[in-house]
Amino acid sequence: MKRHTVGRLAGQGMTEYIIIVALIAIAAIGTYSLLGQTVRTQTAGLALEIAGQSAQPAITSAGTAAAQSQTNAIQRKGLDNYEANNH
């Protein structure tokens, strides 16, 4: 018969929760590093349109950033070339 204390079980649950949150954070950071510039320029375009101004420069910039993200996504990344185009 195993004896478990309530504190030990709660600690195990907290550890699992922390691991899941860390994995979600890593995925979010990776996605943002890949698509961050595109999201920022699209948000700027939305803000310009809400303010009643033309968002055409922001839309063009978002398209350029999206194309650059696609180019970066298909490149092989390793420790030897990780810094190349990784901004």
N, CA, C and O atoms as a GROMACS GRO file, in nm:
protein
  348
    1MET      N    1   0.084  -0.117   0.000
    1MET     CA    2   0.000   0.000   0.000
    1MET      C    3   0.089   0.125   0.000
    1MET      O    4   0.176   0.140   0.086
    2LYS      N    5   0.066   0.212  -0.096
    2LYS     CA    6   0.144   0.336  -0.105
    2LYS      C    7   0.074   0.446  -0.029
    2LYS      O    8  -0.049   0.456  -0.029
    3ARG      N    9   0.153   0.526   0.035
    3ARG     CA   10   0.098   0.641   0.107
    3ARG      C   11   0.139   0.768   0.034
    3ARG      O   12   0.258   0.793   0.015
    4HIS      N   13   0.045   0.845  -0.007
    4HIS     CA   14   0.070   0.973  -0.074
    4HIS      C   15   0.022   1.085   0.016
    4HIS      O   16  -0.084   1.076   0.078
    5THR      N   17   0.099   1.187   0.021
    5THR     CA   18   0.054   1.303   0.095
    5THR      C   19  -0.007   1.402  -0.001
    5THR      O   20   0.025   1.404  -0.120
    6VAL      N   21  -0.094   1.482   0.049
    6VAL     CA   22  -0.162   1.581  -0.034
    6VAL      C   23  -0.062   1.680  -0.093
    6VAL      O   24  -0.076   1.718  -0.209
    7GLY      N   25   0.037   1.722  -0.018
    7GLY     CA   26   0.136   1.817  -0.066
    7GLY      C   27   0.217   1.763  -0.183
    7GLY      O   28   0.250   1.837  -0.276
    8ARG      N   29   0.249   1.634  -0.178
    8ARG     CA   30   0.328   1.575  -0.287
    8ARG      C   31   0.247   1.572  -0.417
    8ARG      O   32   0.300   1.602  -0.524
    9LEU      N   33   0.121   1.536  -0.408
    9LEU     CA   34   0.036   1.534  -0.527
    9LEU      C   35   0.015   1.673  -0.583
    9LEU      O   36   0.015   1.692  -0.705
   10ALA      N   37  -0.003   1.770  -0.498
   10ALA     CA   38  -0.019   1.907  -0.544
   10ALA      C   39   0.108   1.957  -0.610
   10ALA      O   40   0.103   2.030  -0.709
   11GLY      N   41   0.222   1.918  -0.556
   11GLY     CA   42   0.350   1.958  -0.616
   11GLY      C   43   0.370   1.897  -0.753
   11GLY      O   44   0.423   1.961  -0.843
   12GLN      N   45   0.326   1.772  -0.770
   12GLN     CA   46   0.337   1.707  -0.899
   12GLN      C   47   0.248   1.777  -1.001
   12GLN      O   48   0.290   1.800  -1.114
   13GLY      N   49   0.127   1.811  -0.962
   13GLY     CA   50   0.036   1.882  -1.052
   13GLY      C   51   0.091   2.018  -1.090
   13GLY      O   52   0.076   2.060  -1.205
   14MET      N   53   0.153   2.088  -0.997
   14MET     CA   54   0.211   2.219  -1.025
   14MET      C   55   0.328   2.206  -1.121
   14MET      O   56   0.344   2.289  -1.210
   15THR      N   57   0.409   2.102  -1.105
   15THR     CA   58   0.523   2.080  -1.195
   15THR      C   59   0.474   2.054  -1.337
   15THR      O   60   0.529   2.108  -1.433
   16GLU      N   61   0.371   1.971  -1.351
   16GLU     CA   62   0.316   1.945  -1.484
   16GLU      C   63   0.260   2.073  -1.546
   16GLU      O   64   0.277   2.096  -1.665
   17TYR      N   65   0.194   2.152  -1.467
   17TYR     CA   66   0.138   2.279  -1.514
   17TYR      C   67   0.250   2.371  -1.563
   17TYR      O   68   0.236   2.434  -1.668
   18ILE      N   69   0.358   2.380  -1.489
   18ILE     CA   70   0.471   2.466  -1.527
   18ILE      C   71   0.533   2.418  -1.658
   18ILE      O   72   0.569   2.500  -1.743
   19ILE      N   73   0.545   2.288  -1.676
   19ILE     CA   74   0.602   2.234  -1.800
   19ILE      C   75   0.512   2.268  -1.918
   19ILE      O   76   0.562   2.307  -2.024
   20ILE      N   77   0.382   2.254  -1.902
   20ILE     CA   78   0.289   2.286  -2.011
   20ILE      C   79   0.295   2.434  -2.045
   20ILE      O   80   0.298   2.470  -2.162
   21VAL      N   81   0.296   2.520  -1.945
   21VAL     CA   82   0.305   2.664  -1.968
   21VAL      C   83   0.436   2.700  -2.038
   21VAL      O   84   0.438   2.784  -2.128
   22ALA      N   85   0.546   2.636  -1.999
   22ALA     CA   86   0.675   2.661  -2.064
   22ALA      C   87   0.673   2.620  -2.210
   22ALA      O   88   0.726   2.692  -2.295
   23LEU      N   89   0.612   2.506  -2.242
   23LEU     CA   90   0.603   2.462  -2.382
   23LEU      C   91   0.518   2.557  -2.465
   23LEU      O   92   0.550   2.586  -2.580
   24ILE      N   93   0.410   2.606  -2.407
   24ILE     CA   94   0.325   2.703  -2.478
   24ILE      C   95   0.402   2.832  -2.501
   24ILE      O   96   0.392   2.892  -2.608
   25ALA      N   97   0.479   2.876  -2.402
   25ALA     CA   98   0.558   2.998  -2.417
   25ALA      C   99   0.663   2.982  -2.525
   25ALA      O  100   0.684   3.075  -2.604
   26ILE      N  101   0.728   2.869  -2.531
   26ILE     CA  102   0.830   2.845  -2.634
   26ILE      C  103   0.766   2.847  -2.772
   26ILE      O  104   0.822   2.904  -2.866
   27ALA      N  105   0.650   2.784  -2.786
   27ALA     CA  106   0.580   2.785  -2.915
   27ALA      C  107   0.538   2.927  -2.954
   27ALA      O  108   0.549   2.964  -3.071
   28ALA      N  109   0.492   3.005  -2.858
   28ALA     CA  110   0.451   3.143  -2.886
   28ALA      C  111   0.570   3.228  -2.927
   28ALA      O  112   0.559   3.309  -3.019
   29ILE      N  113   0.682   3.211  -2.860
   29ILE     CA  114   0.802   3.287  -2.896
   29ILE      C  115   0.848   3.251  -3.037
   29ILE      O  116   0.885   3.338  -3.115
   30GLY      N  117   0.846   3.122  -3.069
   30GLY     CA  118   0.885   3.080  -3.203
   30GLY      C  119   0.793   3.136  -3.310
   30GLY      O  120   0.840   3.181  -3.415
   31THR      N  121   0.664   3.133  -3.285
   31THR     CA  122   0.568   3.188  -3.382
   31THR      C  123   0.584   3.338  -3.397
   31THR      O  124   0.581   3.390  -3.508
   32TYR      N  125   0.603   3.407  -3.286
   32TYR     CA  126   0.619   3.551  -3.292
   32TYR      C  127   0.748   3.589  -3.363
   32TYR      O  128   0.752   3.688  -3.437
   33SER      N  129   0.855   3.512  -3.342
   33SER     CA  130   0.980   3.546  -3.410
   33SER      C  131   0.968   3.524  -3.560
   33SER      O  132   1.035   3.592  -3.639
   34LEU      N  133   0.883   3.430  -3.601
   34LEU     CA  134   0.863   3.405  -3.743
   34LEU      C  135   0.768   3.506  -3.806
   34LEU      O  136   0.791   3.551  -3.919
   35LEU      N  137   0.662   3.543  -3.736
   35LEU     CA  138   0.557   3.628  -3.793
   35LEU      C  139   0.546   3.765  -3.728
   35LEU      O  140   0.453   3.840  -3.760
   36GLY      N  141   0.636   3.801  -3.639
   36GLY     CA  142   0.624   3.924  -3.561
   36GLY      C  143   0.614   4.050  -3.644
   36GLY      O  144   0.526   4.133  -3.619
   37GLN      N  145   0.701   4.066  -3.742
   37GLN     CA  146   0.699   4.187  -3.824
   37GLN      C  147   0.570   4.199  -3.902
   37GLN      O  148   0.515   4.308  -3.916
   38THR      N  149   0.521   4.088  -3.954
   38THR     CA  150   0.394   4.089  -4.028
   38THR      C  151   0.279   4.133  -3.938
   38THR      O  152   0.197   4.215  -3.978
   39VAL      N  153   0.274   4.078  -3.818
   39VAL     CA  154   0.166   4.113  -3.724
   39VAL      C  155   0.176   4.261  -3.686
   39VAL      O  156   0.074   4.329  -3.679
   40ARG      N  157   0.296   4.310  -3.661
   40ARG     CA  158   0.312   4.451  -3.623
   40ARG      C  159   0.266   4.544  -3.734
   40ARG      O  160   0.197   4.643  -3.708
   41THR      N  161   0.302   4.514  -3.859
   41THR     CA  162   0.264   4.603  -3.969
   41THR      C  163   0.114   4.594  -3.996
   41THR      O  164   0.053   4.695  -4.033
   42GLN      N  165   0.054   4.477  -3.981
   42GLN     CA  166  -0.091   4.467  -3.999
   42GLN      C  167  -0.165   4.544  -3.889
   42GLN      O  168  -0.266   4.608  -3.915
   43THR      N  169  -0.114   4.537  -3.768
   43THR     CA  170  -0.174   4.613  -3.659
   43THR      C  171  -0.162   4.763  -3.684
   43THR      O  172  -0.255   4.839  -3.656
   44ALA      N  173  -0.048   4.805  -3.737
   44ALA     CA  174  -0.030   4.946  -3.771
   44ALA      C  175  -0.129   4.989  -3.879
   44ALA      O  176  -0.185   5.098  -3.874
   45GLY      N  177  -0.151   4.901  -3.976
   45GLY     CA  178  -0.248   4.930  -4.082
   45GLY      C  179  -0.389   4.945  -4.027
   45GLY      O  180  -0.462   5.035  -4.067
   46LEU      N  181  -0.426   4.857  -3.934
   46LEU     CA  182  -0.558   4.868  -3.872
   46LEU      C  183  -0.571   4.999  -3.795
   46LEU      O  184  -0.675   5.065  -3.802
   47ALA      N  185  -0.467   5.036  -3.722
   47ALA     CA  186  -0.471   5.161  -3.646
   47ALA      C  187  -0.485   5.281  -3.739
   47ALA      O  188  -0.559   5.375  -3.709
   48LEU      N  189  -0.414   5.279  -3.851
   48LEU     CA  190  -0.424   5.390  -3.948
   48LEU      C  191  -0.566   5.399  -4.006
   48LEU      O  192  -0.620   5.508  -4.018
   49GLU      N  193  -0.624   5.285  -4.042
   49GLU     CA  194  -0.760   5.286  -4.098
   49GLU      C  195  -0.861   5.334  -3.996
   49GLU      O  196  -0.953   5.409  -4.030
   50ILE      N  197  -0.847   5.293  -3.870
   50ILE     CA  198  -0.939   5.339  -3.767
   50ILE      C  199  -0.926   5.490  -3.748
   50ILE      O  200  -1.024   5.558  -3.719
   51ALA      N  201  -0.804   5.542  -3.765
   51ALA     CA  202  -0.780   5.685  -3.750
   51ALA      C  203  -0.823   5.763  -3.875
   51ALA      O  204  -0.815   5.886  -3.876
   52GLY      N  205  -0.869   5.693  -3.979
   52GLY     CA  206  -0.917   5.760  -4.098
   52GLY      C  207  -0.807   5.791  -4.199
   52GLY      O  208  -0.829   5.870  -4.291
   53GLN      N  209  -0.692   5.732  -4.183
   53GLN     CA  210  -0.581   5.754  -4.275
   53GLN      C  211  -0.565   5.633  -4.366
   53GLN      O  212  -0.620   5.526  -4.340
   54SER      N  213  -0.489   5.651  -4.473
   54SER     CA  214  -0.463   5.541  -4.565
   54SER      C  215  -0.364   5.443  -4.504
   54SER      O  216  -0.261   5.482  -4.450
   55ALA      N  217  -0.396   5.316  -4.515
   55ALA     CA  218  -0.308   5.212  -4.461
   55ALA      C  219  -0.228   5.144  -4.570
   55ALA      O  220  -0.166   5.041  -4.545
   56GLN      N  221  -0.228   5.200  -4.692
   56GLN     CA  222  -0.160   5.134  -4.803
   56GLN      C  223  -0.011   5.110  -4.776
   56GLN      O  224   0.038   5.001  -4.806
   57PRO      N  225   0.064   5.206  -4.720
   57PRO     CA  226   0.205   5.176  -4.690
   57PRO      C  227   0.221   5.062  -4.590
   57PRO      O  228   0.313   4.980  -4.604
   58ALA      N  229   0.135   5.054  -4.490
   58ALA     CA  230   0.142   4.945  -4.392
   58ALA      C  231   0.105   4.812  -4.456
   58ALA      O  232   0.164   4.709  -4.423
   59ILE      N  233   0.008   4.813  -4.546
   59ILE     CA  234  -0.031   4.690  -4.616
   59ILE      C  235   0.083   4.640  -4.702
   59ILE      O  236   0.111   4.520  -4.705
   60THR      N  237   0.148   4.730  -4.773
   60THR     CA  238   0.263   4.693  -4.856
   60THR      C  239   0.376   4.638  -4.769
   60THR      O  240   0.439   4.538  -4.804
   61SER      N  241   0.401   4.704  -4.657
   61SER     CA  242   0.505   4.659  -4.565
   61SER      C  243   0.472   4.522  -4.506
   61SER      O  244   0.562   4.440  -4.488
   62ALA      N  245   0.345   4.498  -4.475
   62ALA     CA  246   0.303   4.368  -4.422
   62ALA      C  247   0.323   4.258  -4.525
   62ALA      O  248   0.365   4.148  -4.491
   63GLY      N  249   0.294   4.288  -4.651
   63GLY     CA  250   0.318   4.190  -4.757
   63GLY      C  251   0.464   4.157  -4.773
   63GLY      O  252   0.500   4.040  -4.792
   64THR      N  253   0.550   4.258  -4.764
   64THR     CA  254   0.694   4.236  -4.772
   64THR      C  255   0.743   4.153  -4.654
   64THR      O  256   0.824   4.062  -4.671
   65ALA      N  257   0.693   4.185  -4.535
   65ALA     CA  258   0.733   4.109  -4.416
   65ALA      C  259   0.685   3.965  -4.424
   65ALA      O  260   0.757   3.874  -4.382
   66ALA      N  261   0.565   3.942  -4.477
   66ALA     CA  262   0.514   3.806  -4.491
   66ALA      C  263   0.599   3.725  -4.589
   66ALA      O  264   0.627   3.608  -4.564
   67ALA      N  265   0.640   3.788  -4.699
   67ALA     CA  266   0.726   3.720  -4.796
   67ALA      C  267   0.860   3.686  -4.733
   67ALA      O  268   0.914   3.578  -4.756
   68GLN      N  269   0.914   3.776  -4.653
   68GLN     CA  270   1.042   3.751  -4.585
   68GLN      C  271   1.026   3.638  -4.483
   68GLN      O  272   1.117   3.556  -4.467
   69SER      N  273   0.914   3.635  -4.413
   69SER     CA  274   0.888   3.527  -4.317
   69SER      C  275   0.883   3.393  -4.387
   69SER      O  276   0.935   3.294  -4.336
   70GLN      N  277   0.820   3.389  -4.505
   70GLN     CA  278   0.813   3.265  -4.581
   70GLN      C  279   0.952   3.220  -4.625
   70GLN      O  280   0.985   3.102  -4.617
   71THR      N  281   1.032   3.315  -4.671
   71THR     CA  282   1.169   3.283  -4.712
   71THR      C  283   1.249   3.228  -4.595
   71THR      O  284   1.322   3.130  -4.610
   72ASN      N  285   1.237   3.291  -4.479
   72ASN     CA  286   1.309   3.245  -4.360
   72ASN      C  287   1.259   3.109  -4.313
   72ASN      O  288   1.337   3.029  -4.261
   73ALA      N  289   1.129   3.082  -4.331
   73ALA     CA  290   1.071   2.956  -4.282
   73ALA      C  291   1.122   2.836  -4.360
   73ALA      O  292   1.135   2.727  -4.303
   74ILE      N  293   1.151   2.853  -4.488
   74ILE     CA  294   1.193   2.737  -4.567
   74ILE      C  295   1.343   2.714  -4.561
   74ILE      O  296   1.391   2.612  -4.612
   75GLN      N  297   1.418   2.805  -4.501
   75GLN     CA  298   1.562   2.786  -4.490
   75GLN      C  299   1.592   2.690  -4.376
   75GLN      O  300   1.527   2.692  -4.271
   76ARG      N  301   1.692   2.605  -4.397
   76ARG     CA  302   1.734   2.514  -4.293
   76ARG      C  303   1.807   2.593  -4.185
   76ARG      O  304   1.896   2.673  -4.215
   77LYS      N  305   1.768   2.570  -4.062
   77LYS     CA  306   1.833   2.638  -3.949
   77LYS      C  307   1.906   2.534  -3.866
   77LYS      O  308   1.851   2.430  -3.831
   78GLY      N  309   2.027   2.565  -3.835
   78GLY     CA  310   2.107   2.481  -3.747
   78GLY      C  311   2.199   2.570  -3.667
   78GLY      O  312   2.194   2.692  -3.679
   79LEU      N  313   2.281   2.510  -3.586
   79LEU     CA  314   2.372   2.590  -3.506
   79LEU      C  315   2.476   2.661  -3.591
   79LEU      O  316   2.529   2.765  -3.551
   80ASP      N  317   2.505   2.606  -3.708
   80ASP     CA  318   2.606   2.669  -3.793
   80ASP      C  319   2.557   2.795  -3.864
   80ASP      O  320   2.638   2.881  -3.896
   81ASN      N  321   2.425   2.809  -3.888
   81ASN     CA  322   2.374   2.926  -3.960
   81ASN      C  323   2.254   2.989  -3.889
   81ASN      O  324   2.172   3.054  -3.953
   82TYR      N  325   2.244   2.972  -3.760
   82TYR     CA  326   2.126   3.020  -3.687
   82TYR      C  327   2.112   3.173  -3.694
   82TYR      O  328   1.999   3.223  -3.701
   83GLU      N  329   2.219   3.246  -3.692
   83GLU     CA  330   2.213   3.392  -3.692
   83GLU      C  331   2.179   3.450  -3.830
   83GLU      O  332   2.140   3.566  -3.839
   84ALA      N  333   2.193   3.373  -3.936
   84ALA     CA  334   2.169   3.423  -4.072
   84ALA      C  335   2.020   3.455  -4.088
   84ALA      O  336   1.936   3.366  -4.073
   85ASN      N  337   1.988   3.579  -4.119
   85ASN     CA  338   1.851   3.625  -4.144
   85ASN      C  339   1.757   3.592  -4.029
   85ASN      O  340   1.640   3.565  -4.052
   86ASN      N  341   1.804   3.595  -3.910
   86ASN     CA  342   1.721   3.563  -3.794
   86ASN      C  343   1.700   3.688  -3.710
   86ASN      O  344   1.757   3.702  -3.602
   87HIS      N  345   1.618   3.776  -3.762
   87HIS     CA  346   1.590   3.902  -3.691
   87HIS      C  347   1.446   3.932  -3.687
   87HIS      O  348   1.405   4.034  -3.631
   0.00000   0.00000   0.00000
